[in-house]
Amino acid sequence: MSDLAARFQTAAEDSKKLSQRPDNDTLLKLYASFKQGSSGDVEGKRPGFTDLVGRAKYDAWAKLKGTPKEEAMQQYVDLVESLKNA
């Protein structure tokens, strides 16, 4: 496991232990960068208009389409670190 992958995994665990729940925009950024870093580009159909949360998550992830996994992993690690220090 690379150093970045290890830090990514640690950040994923740390994100569950934050002292405060981040606002919705930050949660979407966390979700999108985690998914891009772990799964790559978004796949599948965009959820329907009745699934507002699913749609927001899909859209946030789709904005990162084409971002290399390593870059998304680093973004995720940096974001979790900034939230831990906030």
C-alpha positions, 0 to 999 in steps of 0.5 A, spaced: 500 500 500 502 506 498 503 512 503 498 516 499 493 510 500 495 509 507 493 516 508 487 516 504 484 510 509 486 514 515 483 520 513 476 516 511 477 513 519 478 520 521 472 523 517 467 519 522 470 522 528 470 529 527 468 533 533 463 537 528 458 535 523 461 539 516 455 543 512 452 540 507 457 543 501 463 540 505 459 533 506 458 533 498 466 535 497 468 529 502 463 524 498 465 526 491 473 526 493 472 519 496 468 516 491 473 519 485 479 517 489 476 510 491 472 508 485 474 513 479 469 516 475 462 516 476 458 511 473 451 509 472 444 513 471 443 520 475 438 519 480 431 521 479 428 528 481 425 525 487 431 522 490 434 529 492 440 527 496 442 521 491 442 527 485 446 531 489 451 526 491 451 524 483 452 531 481 458 532 486 462 526 484 460 527 476 464 534 477 470 530 479 470 526 472 477 526 469 480 527 476 486 522 477 485 517 483 491 520 486 489 527 486 482 526 488 485 522 494 490 527 496 484 532 496 480 528 500 486 527 505 487 535 505 480 536 506 479 531 512 485 534 515 483 541 514 476 539 518 480 536 524 484 542 525 478 547 524 
